[in-house]
């Protein structure tokens, strides 16, 4: 069987923009279920924040019975929770929309996975209590700057509905892969919201505010909203749960191959439930074969899959992959087009030529 790895050669992040820094994971070359911090994709709206103090506290305020400010030491001392989670930018694969849309032109690498450790948000809220009128919880980060649509300085902030915020796996994380969270990924505290696109997982947490109405910050009501119409805002709805999706990691798109036996491989993931099956087509979607899953399908994490392909005939081939989750959701043949280019999850495809 043909191999494609060279010992001693390492992949690097793929730069999309420098300020703010946005870098893609070289997802085709990730062979583990855990992505090292140096290859974890970077998505920023502003420059990295500057901390003026080595002392760090997290206040919880608003519609609570007892406002509290937690020190890092207090948070470290509370019962912890450890979860393996896919974090995917909602703009992942934006580059593939037709017609094309504006925004960071992510290809397939605005996604990574690792092990996060922290304290359940609900544990912290047990110390403050929630007033009955509480409706949403707002998470504000230390990162701030100007937006293209305004000359106002704003901090990055997002909210969660109370029900989602109180799920046990919604955590205030302080470790990634058994190490303190790297600064570029939210040190010292980052919200991690499994199953939702990663804009919900606010980095560099500055404060948490419980409110009695819908949050109307620009990253909630302007950005991270699906706009199905190019000309108006009719039919808009918020970006939340990760769509079922898959990516072919090998072979590479437009790769030249010789006849022989190849292991086509990739990953598949979903925001709700887990992956049930992955299918592959070697004839541009006319027929489909079931792939072998190489890792057990866990909630919140991707599965790896492969298919043994014996190719004896020269020519051009279009290879497609399609994942289905336990709820019966599968990848559509065409993506749900929306003006800001979120949630792309059409059947993945590559082309190869066998010579």
PAGU-159507 format. One record per residue (C-alpha): x, y, z; residue in three letters. Coordinates in steps of 0.2 Angstrom, whole numbers, plus 2048, in hexadecimal, padded with zeros to 3 digits. Each point is the difference from the previous one (the first is absolute). Layout:
+-----+-----+-----+------+
:   x :   y :   z : titi :
+-----+-----+-----+------+
:   X :   Y :   Z :  ALA :
...
+-----+-----+-----+------+
***
This chain:
+-----+-----+-----+------+
:   x :   y :   z : titi :
+-----+-----+-----+------+
: 800 : 800 : 800 :  UNK :
: 806 : 811 : 7FB :  UNK :
: 807 : 80B : 80F :  UNK :
: 801 : 813 : 7FF :  UNK :
: 809 : 805 : 810 :  UNK :
: 812 : 805 : 801 :  UNK :
: 809 : 7FE : 811 :  UNK :
: 807 : 810 : 807 :  UNK :
: 7F6 : 80C : 7F5 :  UNK :
: 7F3 : 80A : 80A :  UNK :
: 7F1 : 80A : 7FB :  UNK :
: 7FD : 812 : 805 :  UNK :
: 7F0 : 80B : 802 :  UNK :
: 7FA : 808 : 7F0 :  UNK :
: 7FF : 813 : 801 :  UNK :
: 7F0 : 809 : 7FB :  UNK :
: 803 : 811 : 808 :  UNK :
: 80D : 808 : 80B :  UNK :
: 7F6 : 80D : 809 :  UNK :
: 7F6 : 7FA : 808 :  UNK :
: 809 : 7EF : 7FF :  UNK :
: 7F5 : 7F3 : 7F7 :  UNK :
: 809 : 7EF : 7FC :  UNK :
: 7F9 : 7F0 : 7FA :  UNK :
: 805 : 7EE : 807 :  UNK :
: 808 : 7F6 : 7F2 :  UNK :
: 7F2 : 7F3 : 802 :  UNK :
: 806 : 7F5 : 7F2 :  UNK :
: 80F : 7FC : 80B :  UNK :
: 7F8 : 7FD : 811 :  UNK :
: 802 : 7EE : 804 :  UNK :
: 7FA : 800 : 812 :  UNK :
: 7F0 : 803 : 809 :  UNK :
: 808 : 80E : 80A :  UNK :
: 807 : 80F : 7F7 :  UNK :
: 810 : 807 : 808 :  UNK :
: 7FE : 812 : 806 :  UNK :
: 80D : 806 : 7F3 :  UNK :
: 7F5 : 7F9 : 7F2 :  UNK :
: 7EF : 805 : 807 :  UNK :
: 7F8 : 80D : 7F5 :  UNK :
: 7FF : 812 : 805 :  UNK :
: 7F1 : 80B : 7FE :  UNK :
: 800 : 812 : 806 :  UNK :
: 7F5 : 80F : 7FD :  UNK :
: 80D : 80D : 808 :  UNK :
: 812 : 801 : 805 :  UNK :
: 805 : 7F5 : 80F :  UNK :
: 7FB : 808 : 811 :  UNK :
: 80C : 807 : 80C :  UNK :
: 7FF : 7FC : 812 :  UNK :
: 806 : 80D : 80C :  UNK :
: 800 : 7F6 : 80F :  UNK :
: 806 : 7EF : 805 :  UNK :
: 7F1 : 7FE : 80C :  UNK :
: 7F1 : 7F9 : 7F7 :  UNK :
: 7EE : 800 : 806 :  UNK :
: 7F0 : 7FB : 7F8 :  UNK :
: 7F0 : 809 : 805 :  UNK :
: 7EE : 7F9 : 7FE :  UNK :
: 7F3 : 80E : 802 :  UNK :
: 7EF : 805 : 7FA :  UNK :
: 7F0 : 7F6 : 803 :  UNK :
: 808 : 7F6 : 80E :  UNK :
: 7FC : 7FF : 813 :  UNK :
: 812 : 802 : 805 :  UNK :
: 80C : 808 : 7F4 :  UNK :
: 811 : 7F8 : 802 :  UNK :
: 812 : 802 : 7FA :  UNK :
: 80A : 7F0 : 7FF :  UNK :
: 813 : 800 : 801 :  UNK :
: 809 : 7F4 : 7F4 :  UNK :
: 805 : 7F6 : 810 :  UNK :
: 7EE : 7FE : 805 :  UNK :
: 7FB : 7FA : 7EE :  UNK :
: 80F : 7F3 : 800 :  UNK :
: 7FA : 7F9 : 811 :  UNK :
: 7EE : 7FC : 7FA :  UNK :
: 7FB : 7EF : 7F9 :  UNK :
: 807 : 7FF : 7EF :  UNK :
: 7F9 : 7F9 : 7EF :  UNK :
: 80A : 7FA : 7F2 :  UNK :
: 7F9 : 7FE : 7EE :  UNK :
: 807 : 7FD : 7EF :  UNK :
: 7F8 : 80D : 7F4 :  UNK :
: 800 : 805 : 7EE :  UNK :
: 801 : 812 : 7FE :  UNK :
: 7FB : 806 : 7EF :  UNK :
: 7FF : 812 : 7FA :  UNK :
: 7EF : 803 : 7F8 :  UNK :
: 809 : 807 : 7F1 :  UNK :
: 809 : 7EF : 7FD :  UNK :
: 800 : 7FC : 7ED :  UNK :
: 7F9 : 812 : 7FC :  UNK :
: 80C : 800 : 7F1 :  UNK :
: 7F5 : 7F3 : 7F7 :  UNK :
: 7EF : 809 : 800 :  UNK :
: 7FA : 804 : 7EE :  UNK :
: 7FD : 80E : 7FD :  UNK :
: 80E : 805 : 80C :  UNK :
: 7FD : 80A : 80F :  UNK :
: 80B : 80D : 809 :  UNK :
: 809 : 7FC : 810 :  UNK :
: 810 : 7F6 : 805 :  UNK :
: 802 : 7F4 : 7F2 :  UNK :
: 802 : 7F0 : 80B :  UNK :
: 803 : 7F0 : 7F7 :  UNK :
: 7FF : 7EF : 809 :  UNK :
: 80B : 804 : 80F :  UNK :
: 7F5 : 80C : 80C :  UNK :
: 7FD : 7F1 : 80B :  UNK :
: 80B : 7F8 : 80E :  UNK :
: 7FD : 7F4 : 80E :  UNK :
: 807 : 7FD : 811 :  UNK :
: 7FD : 7FD : 812 :  UNK :
: 7FA : 80E : 80B :  UNK :
: 7FF : 800 : 813 :  UNK :
: 7F7 : 80D : 80A :  UNK :
: 7F1 : 802 : 80C :  UNK :
: 7EE : 7FF : 7FA :  UNK :
: 7F8 : 811 : 7FF :  UNK :
: 7F1 : 7F9 : 80A :  UNK :
: 80C : 7FD : 80E :  UNK :
: 805 : 812 : 801 :  UNK :
: 7EE : 806 : 7FF :  UNK :
: 7FC : 7F5 : 80F :  UNK :
: 80A : 80D : 80A :  UNK :
: 7F6 : 80F : 7F9 :  UNK :
: 7EF : 7F9 : 7FD :  UNK :
: 7F5 : 805 : 7F1 :  UNK :
: 7F1 : 80C : 802 :  UNK :
: 7F0 : 7F9 : 7F8 :  UNK :
: 800 : 80E : 7F3 :  UNK :
: 811 : 7FA : 7F9 :  UNK :
: 7FF : 7FC : 7ED :  UNK :
: 812 : 801 : 7F9 :  UNK :
: 812 : 800 : 806 :  UNK :
: 80C : 80C : 7F8 :  UNK :
: 813 : 7FC : 7FF :  UNK :
: 80C : 80E : 7FC :  UNK :
: 812 : 7FE : 7FB :  UNK :
: 80F : 80B : 803 :  UNK :
: 802 : 802 : 7ED :  UNK :
: 7F9 : 810 : 7F8 :  UNK :
: 802 : 80B : 7F1 :  UNK :
: 7F6 : 809 : 7F3 :  UNK :
: 7F4 : 7F7 : 7F4 :  UNK :
: 7FF : 804 : 7ED :  UNK :
: 7EE : 805 : 803 :  UNK :
: 803 : 80D : 80E :  UNK :
: 80D : 80B : 807 :  UNK :
: 7FB : 7FB : 812 :  UNK :
: 80D : 7F6 : 80A :  UNK :
: 7F8 : 7EF : 805 :  UNK :
: 805 : 7F1 : 80A :  UNK :
: 7FD : 7EF : 7F9 :  UNK :
: 7F0 : 7FA : 809 :  UNK :
: 7F3 : 7F2 : 7FD :  UNK :
: 7F2 : 7F9 : 80A :  UNK :
: 7F8 : 7EF : 803 :  UNK :
: 7EE : 7FC : 805 :  UNK :
: 7FF : 7FA : 812 :  UNK :
: 7FC : 7EE : 7FB :  UNK :
: 810 : 7FE : 7F6 :  UNK :
: 80B : 809 : 80D :  UNK :
: 7FA : 7F4 : 80D :  UNK :
: 804 : 7F0 : 7F7 :  UNK :
: 80E : 7F7 : 80A :  UNK :
: 80C : 800 : 7F1 :  UNK :
: 800 : 813 : 7FE :  UNK :
: 810 : 804 : 809 :  UNK :
: 80B : 80E : 805 :  UNK :
: 810 : 7F8 : 7FA :  UNK :
: 812 : 803 : 806 :  UNK :
: 80A : 7F1 : 7F8 :  UNK :
: 802 : 7FA : 7EF :  UNK :
: 808 : 7EF : 7FD :  UNK :
: 805 : 7FF : 813 :  UNK :
: 809 : 811 : 7FF :  UNK :
: 7FA : 811 : 804 :  UNK :
: 7F7 : 807 : 7F1 :  UNK :
: 80C : 809 : 7F4 :  UNK :
: 7FE : 813 : 800 :  UNK :
: 7FB : 800 : 7EE :  UNK :
: 7F2 : 7F5 : 804 :  UNK :
: 7F9 : 809 : 80F :  UNK :
: 80B : 7FF : 80F :  UNK :
: 7FC : 800 : 80E :  UNK :
: 7EE : 7FC : 7FE :  UNK :
: 7F5 : 7FC : 7F1 :  UNK :
: 7EE : 7FB : 7FE :  UNK :
: 7FE : 7F0 : 7F7 :  UNK :
: 7EF : 7FC : 7F9 :  UNK :
: 800 : 7EE : 7F9 :  UNK :
: 7F5 : 7FD : 7F1 :  UNK :
: 7FF : 812 : 7FB :  UNK :
: 80B : 809 : 7F3 :  UNK :
: 80F : 808 : 809 :  UNK :
: 7FB : 812 : 7FF :  UNK :
: 7F6 : 7FB : 810 :  UNK :
: 810 : 7FA : 809 :  UNK :
: 805 : 812 : 806 :  UNK :
: 813 : 802 : 803 :  UNK :
: 809 : 80A : 80E :  UNK :
: 7F0 : 801 : 80A :  UNK :
: 7FF : 811 : 809 :  UNK :
: 7EE : 7FF : 808 :  UNK :
: 7F0 : 7F6 : 800 :  UNK :
: 7F0 : 80A : 801 :  UNK :
: 7EE : 7F8 : 802 :  UNK :
: 7F3 : 80A : 7F7 :  UNK :
: 7ED : 7FF : 7FF :  UNK :
: 7FE : 803 : 7ED :  UNK :
: 808 : 7FB : 7EF :  UNK :
: 812 : 807 : 7FF :  UNK :
: 802 : 80C : 7F1 :  UNK :
: 813 : 801 : 7FE :  UNK :
: 806 : 801 : 7EE :  UNK :
: 808 : 7EF : 801 :  UNK :
: 7EF : 7F9 : 804 :  UNK :
: 7F4 : 80A : 7F6 :  UNK :
: 80A : 805 : 7F0 :  UNK :
: 80E : 7F3 : 7FF :  UNK :
: 7FD : 7EE : 803 :  UNK :
: 7EF : 801 : 7F8 :  UNK :
: 7FA : 7F6 : 7F1 :  UNK :
: 7FA : 80C : 7F2 :  UNK :
: 7F8 : 7F5 : 7F2 :  UNK :
: 7FD : 80F : 7F5 :  UNK :
: 80D : 80A : 7F8 :  UNK :
: 7F6 : 810 : 7FF :  UNK :
: 7F7 : 801 : 810 :  UNK :
: 7FF : 7F8 : 812 :  UNK :
: 7F0 : 7F6 : 7FE :  UNK :
: 801 : 7EF : 807 :  UNK :
: 80F : 803 : 80B :  UNK :
: 804 : 7F5 : 80F :  UNK :
: 80E : 7FD : 80C :  UNK :
: 810 : 7F5 : 7FD :  UNK :
: 800 : 7F3 : 80E :  UNK :
: 802 : 7ED : 7FE :  UNK :
: 80E : 7F9 : 7F5 :  UNK :
: 7F9 : 7F8 : 7F1 :  UNK :
: 805 : 7EE : 7FB :  UNK :
: 80F : 800 : 7F6 :  UNK :
: 80F : 7F6 : 7F9 :  UNK :
: 811 : 804 : 7F8 :  UNK :
: 80B : 7F5 : 7F5 :  UNK :
: 812 : 802 : 806 :  UNK :
: 808 : 7F4 : 7F4 :  UNK :
: 803 : 800 : 7F1 :  UNK :
: 802 : 812 : 7FE :  UNK :
: 7F6 : 80A : 7F4 :  UNK :
: 807 : 800 : 7EE :  UNK :
: 80D : 7F3 : 805 :  UNK :
: 808 : 7F5 : 7F3 :  UNK :
: 800 : 7EE : 804 :  UNK :
: 806 : 7F0 : 7F8 :  UNK :
: 7F6 : 7F0 : 7FF :  UNK :
: 800 : 7F6 : 810 :  UNK :
: 7F7 : 7FF : 811 :  UNK :
: 7FD : 80F : 80B :  UNK :
: 7F8 : 804 : 810 :  UNK :
: 7F4 : 80E : 7FE :  UNK :
: 7FE : 808 : 811 :  UNK :
: 7F8 : 80E : 809 :  UNK :
: 7F6 : 807 : 80F :  UNK :
: 7ED : 802 : 803 :  UNK :
: 7F7 : 80A : 80E :  UNK :
: 7F0 : 807 : 805 :  UNK :
: 7F9 : 80C : 80E :  UNK :
: 7F1 : 7F5 : 805 :  UNK :
: 803 : 7EE : 805 :  UNK :
: 80D : 7F7 : 7F8 :  UNK :
: 805 : 7F9 : 7EE :  UNK :
: 7F7 : 7F0 : 7FB :  UNK :
: 808 : 7FD : 7EF :  UNK :
: 80C : 807 : 7F3 :  UNK :
: 7FE : 7FC : 7ED :  UNK :
: 80B : 802 : 7F2 :  UNK :
: 7FD : 802 : 7ED :  UNK :
: 80E : 7FD : 7F3 :  UNK :
: 7F5 : 805 : 7F1 :  UNK :
: 7FA : 811 : 804 :  UNK :
: 7F2 : 7FB : 80B :  UNK :
: 7F8 : 7F3 : 7F5 :  UNK :
: 803 : 7F2 : 80C :  UNK :
: 805 : 7FF : 812 :  UNK :
: 80A : 7F4 : 80B :  UNK :
: 800 : 800 : 813 :  UNK :
: 811 : 805 : 808 :  UNK :
: 808 : 7F8 : 80F :  UNK :
: 800 : 80B : 810 :  UNK :
: 811 : 7FF : 809 :  UNK :
: 7FB : 808 : 810 :  UNK :
: 7F0 : 7FE : 80A :  UNK :
: 7F3 : 80E : 7FD :  UNK :
: 800 : 80B : 810 :  UNK :
: 7F5 : 80E : 804 :  UNK :
: 808 : 811 : 7FB :  UNK :
: 810 : 7F8 : 7F8 :  UNK :
: 803 : 7FB : 7EE :  UNK :
: 802 : 7EF : 7FA :  UNK :
: 80E : 7FA : 7F4 :  UNK :
: 7FB : 7F5 : 7F1 :  UNK :
: 809 : 7F7 : 7F2 :  UNK :
: 7FC : 7F7 : 7F0 :  UNK :
: 80C : 7F4 : 7F7 :  UNK :
: 800 : 805 : 7ED :  UNK :
: 808 : 7F4 : 7F3 :  UNK :
: 801 : 80A : 7F0 :  UNK :
: 806 : 7F7 : 7F0 :  UNK :
: 7F9 : 80C : 7F3 :  UNK :
: 808 : 810 : 7FB :  UNK :
: 7F6 : 810 : 7FF :  UNK :
: 7F8 : 80E : 80A :  UNK :
: 7F6 : 7FC : 810 :  UNK :
: 7F4 : 80B : 80A :  UNK :
: 800 : 7F9 : 812 :  UNK :
: 7F2 : 805 : 80C :  UNK :
: 7FD : 7FD : 812 :  UNK :
: 7EF : 801 : 80A :  UNK :
: 7FD : 7FF : 812 :  UNK :
: 7F0 : 7FB : 809 :  UNK :
: 7FD : 803 : 813 :  UNK :
: 7F5 : 7F6 : 80C :  UNK :
: 7F1 : 80B : 7FD :  UNK :
: 800 : 7FD : 7ED :  UNK :
: 808 : 811 : 7FB :  UNK :
: 80B : 7FE : 7F1 :  UNK :
: 80A : 80C : 7F5 :  UNK :
: 7F7 : 808 : 7F2 :  UNK :
: 806 : 7FF : 7EE :  UNK :
: 800 : 813 : 800 :  UNK :
: 804 : 80C : 80F :  UNK :
: 7F3 : 80B : 808 :  UNK :
: 805 : 810 : 7F8 :  UNK :
: 800 : 80F : 80C :  UNK :
: 807 : 812 : 7FE :  UNK :
: 80D : 7FF : 80D :  UNK :
: 806 : 7EE : 7FC :  UNK :
: 7FC : 7F6 : 80F :  UNK :
: 7FE : 7EE : 804 :  UNK :
: 806 : 7F9 : 7EF :  UNK :
: 7FD : 7ED : 801 :  UNK :
: 7FD : 7FA : 7EE :  UNK :
: 807 : 7EF : 7FB :  UNK :
: 813 : 801 : 800 :  UNK :
: 809 : 7FD : 7EF :  UNK :
: 811 : 7FF : 7F8 :  UNK :
: 806 : 7FC : 7EF :  UNK :
: 80F : 7F5 : 7FD :  UNK :
: 809 : 7FA : 7F0 :  UNK :
: 807 : 7EE : 7FE :  UNK :
: 80E : 7FF : 7F4 :  UNK :
+-----+-----+-----+------+
***
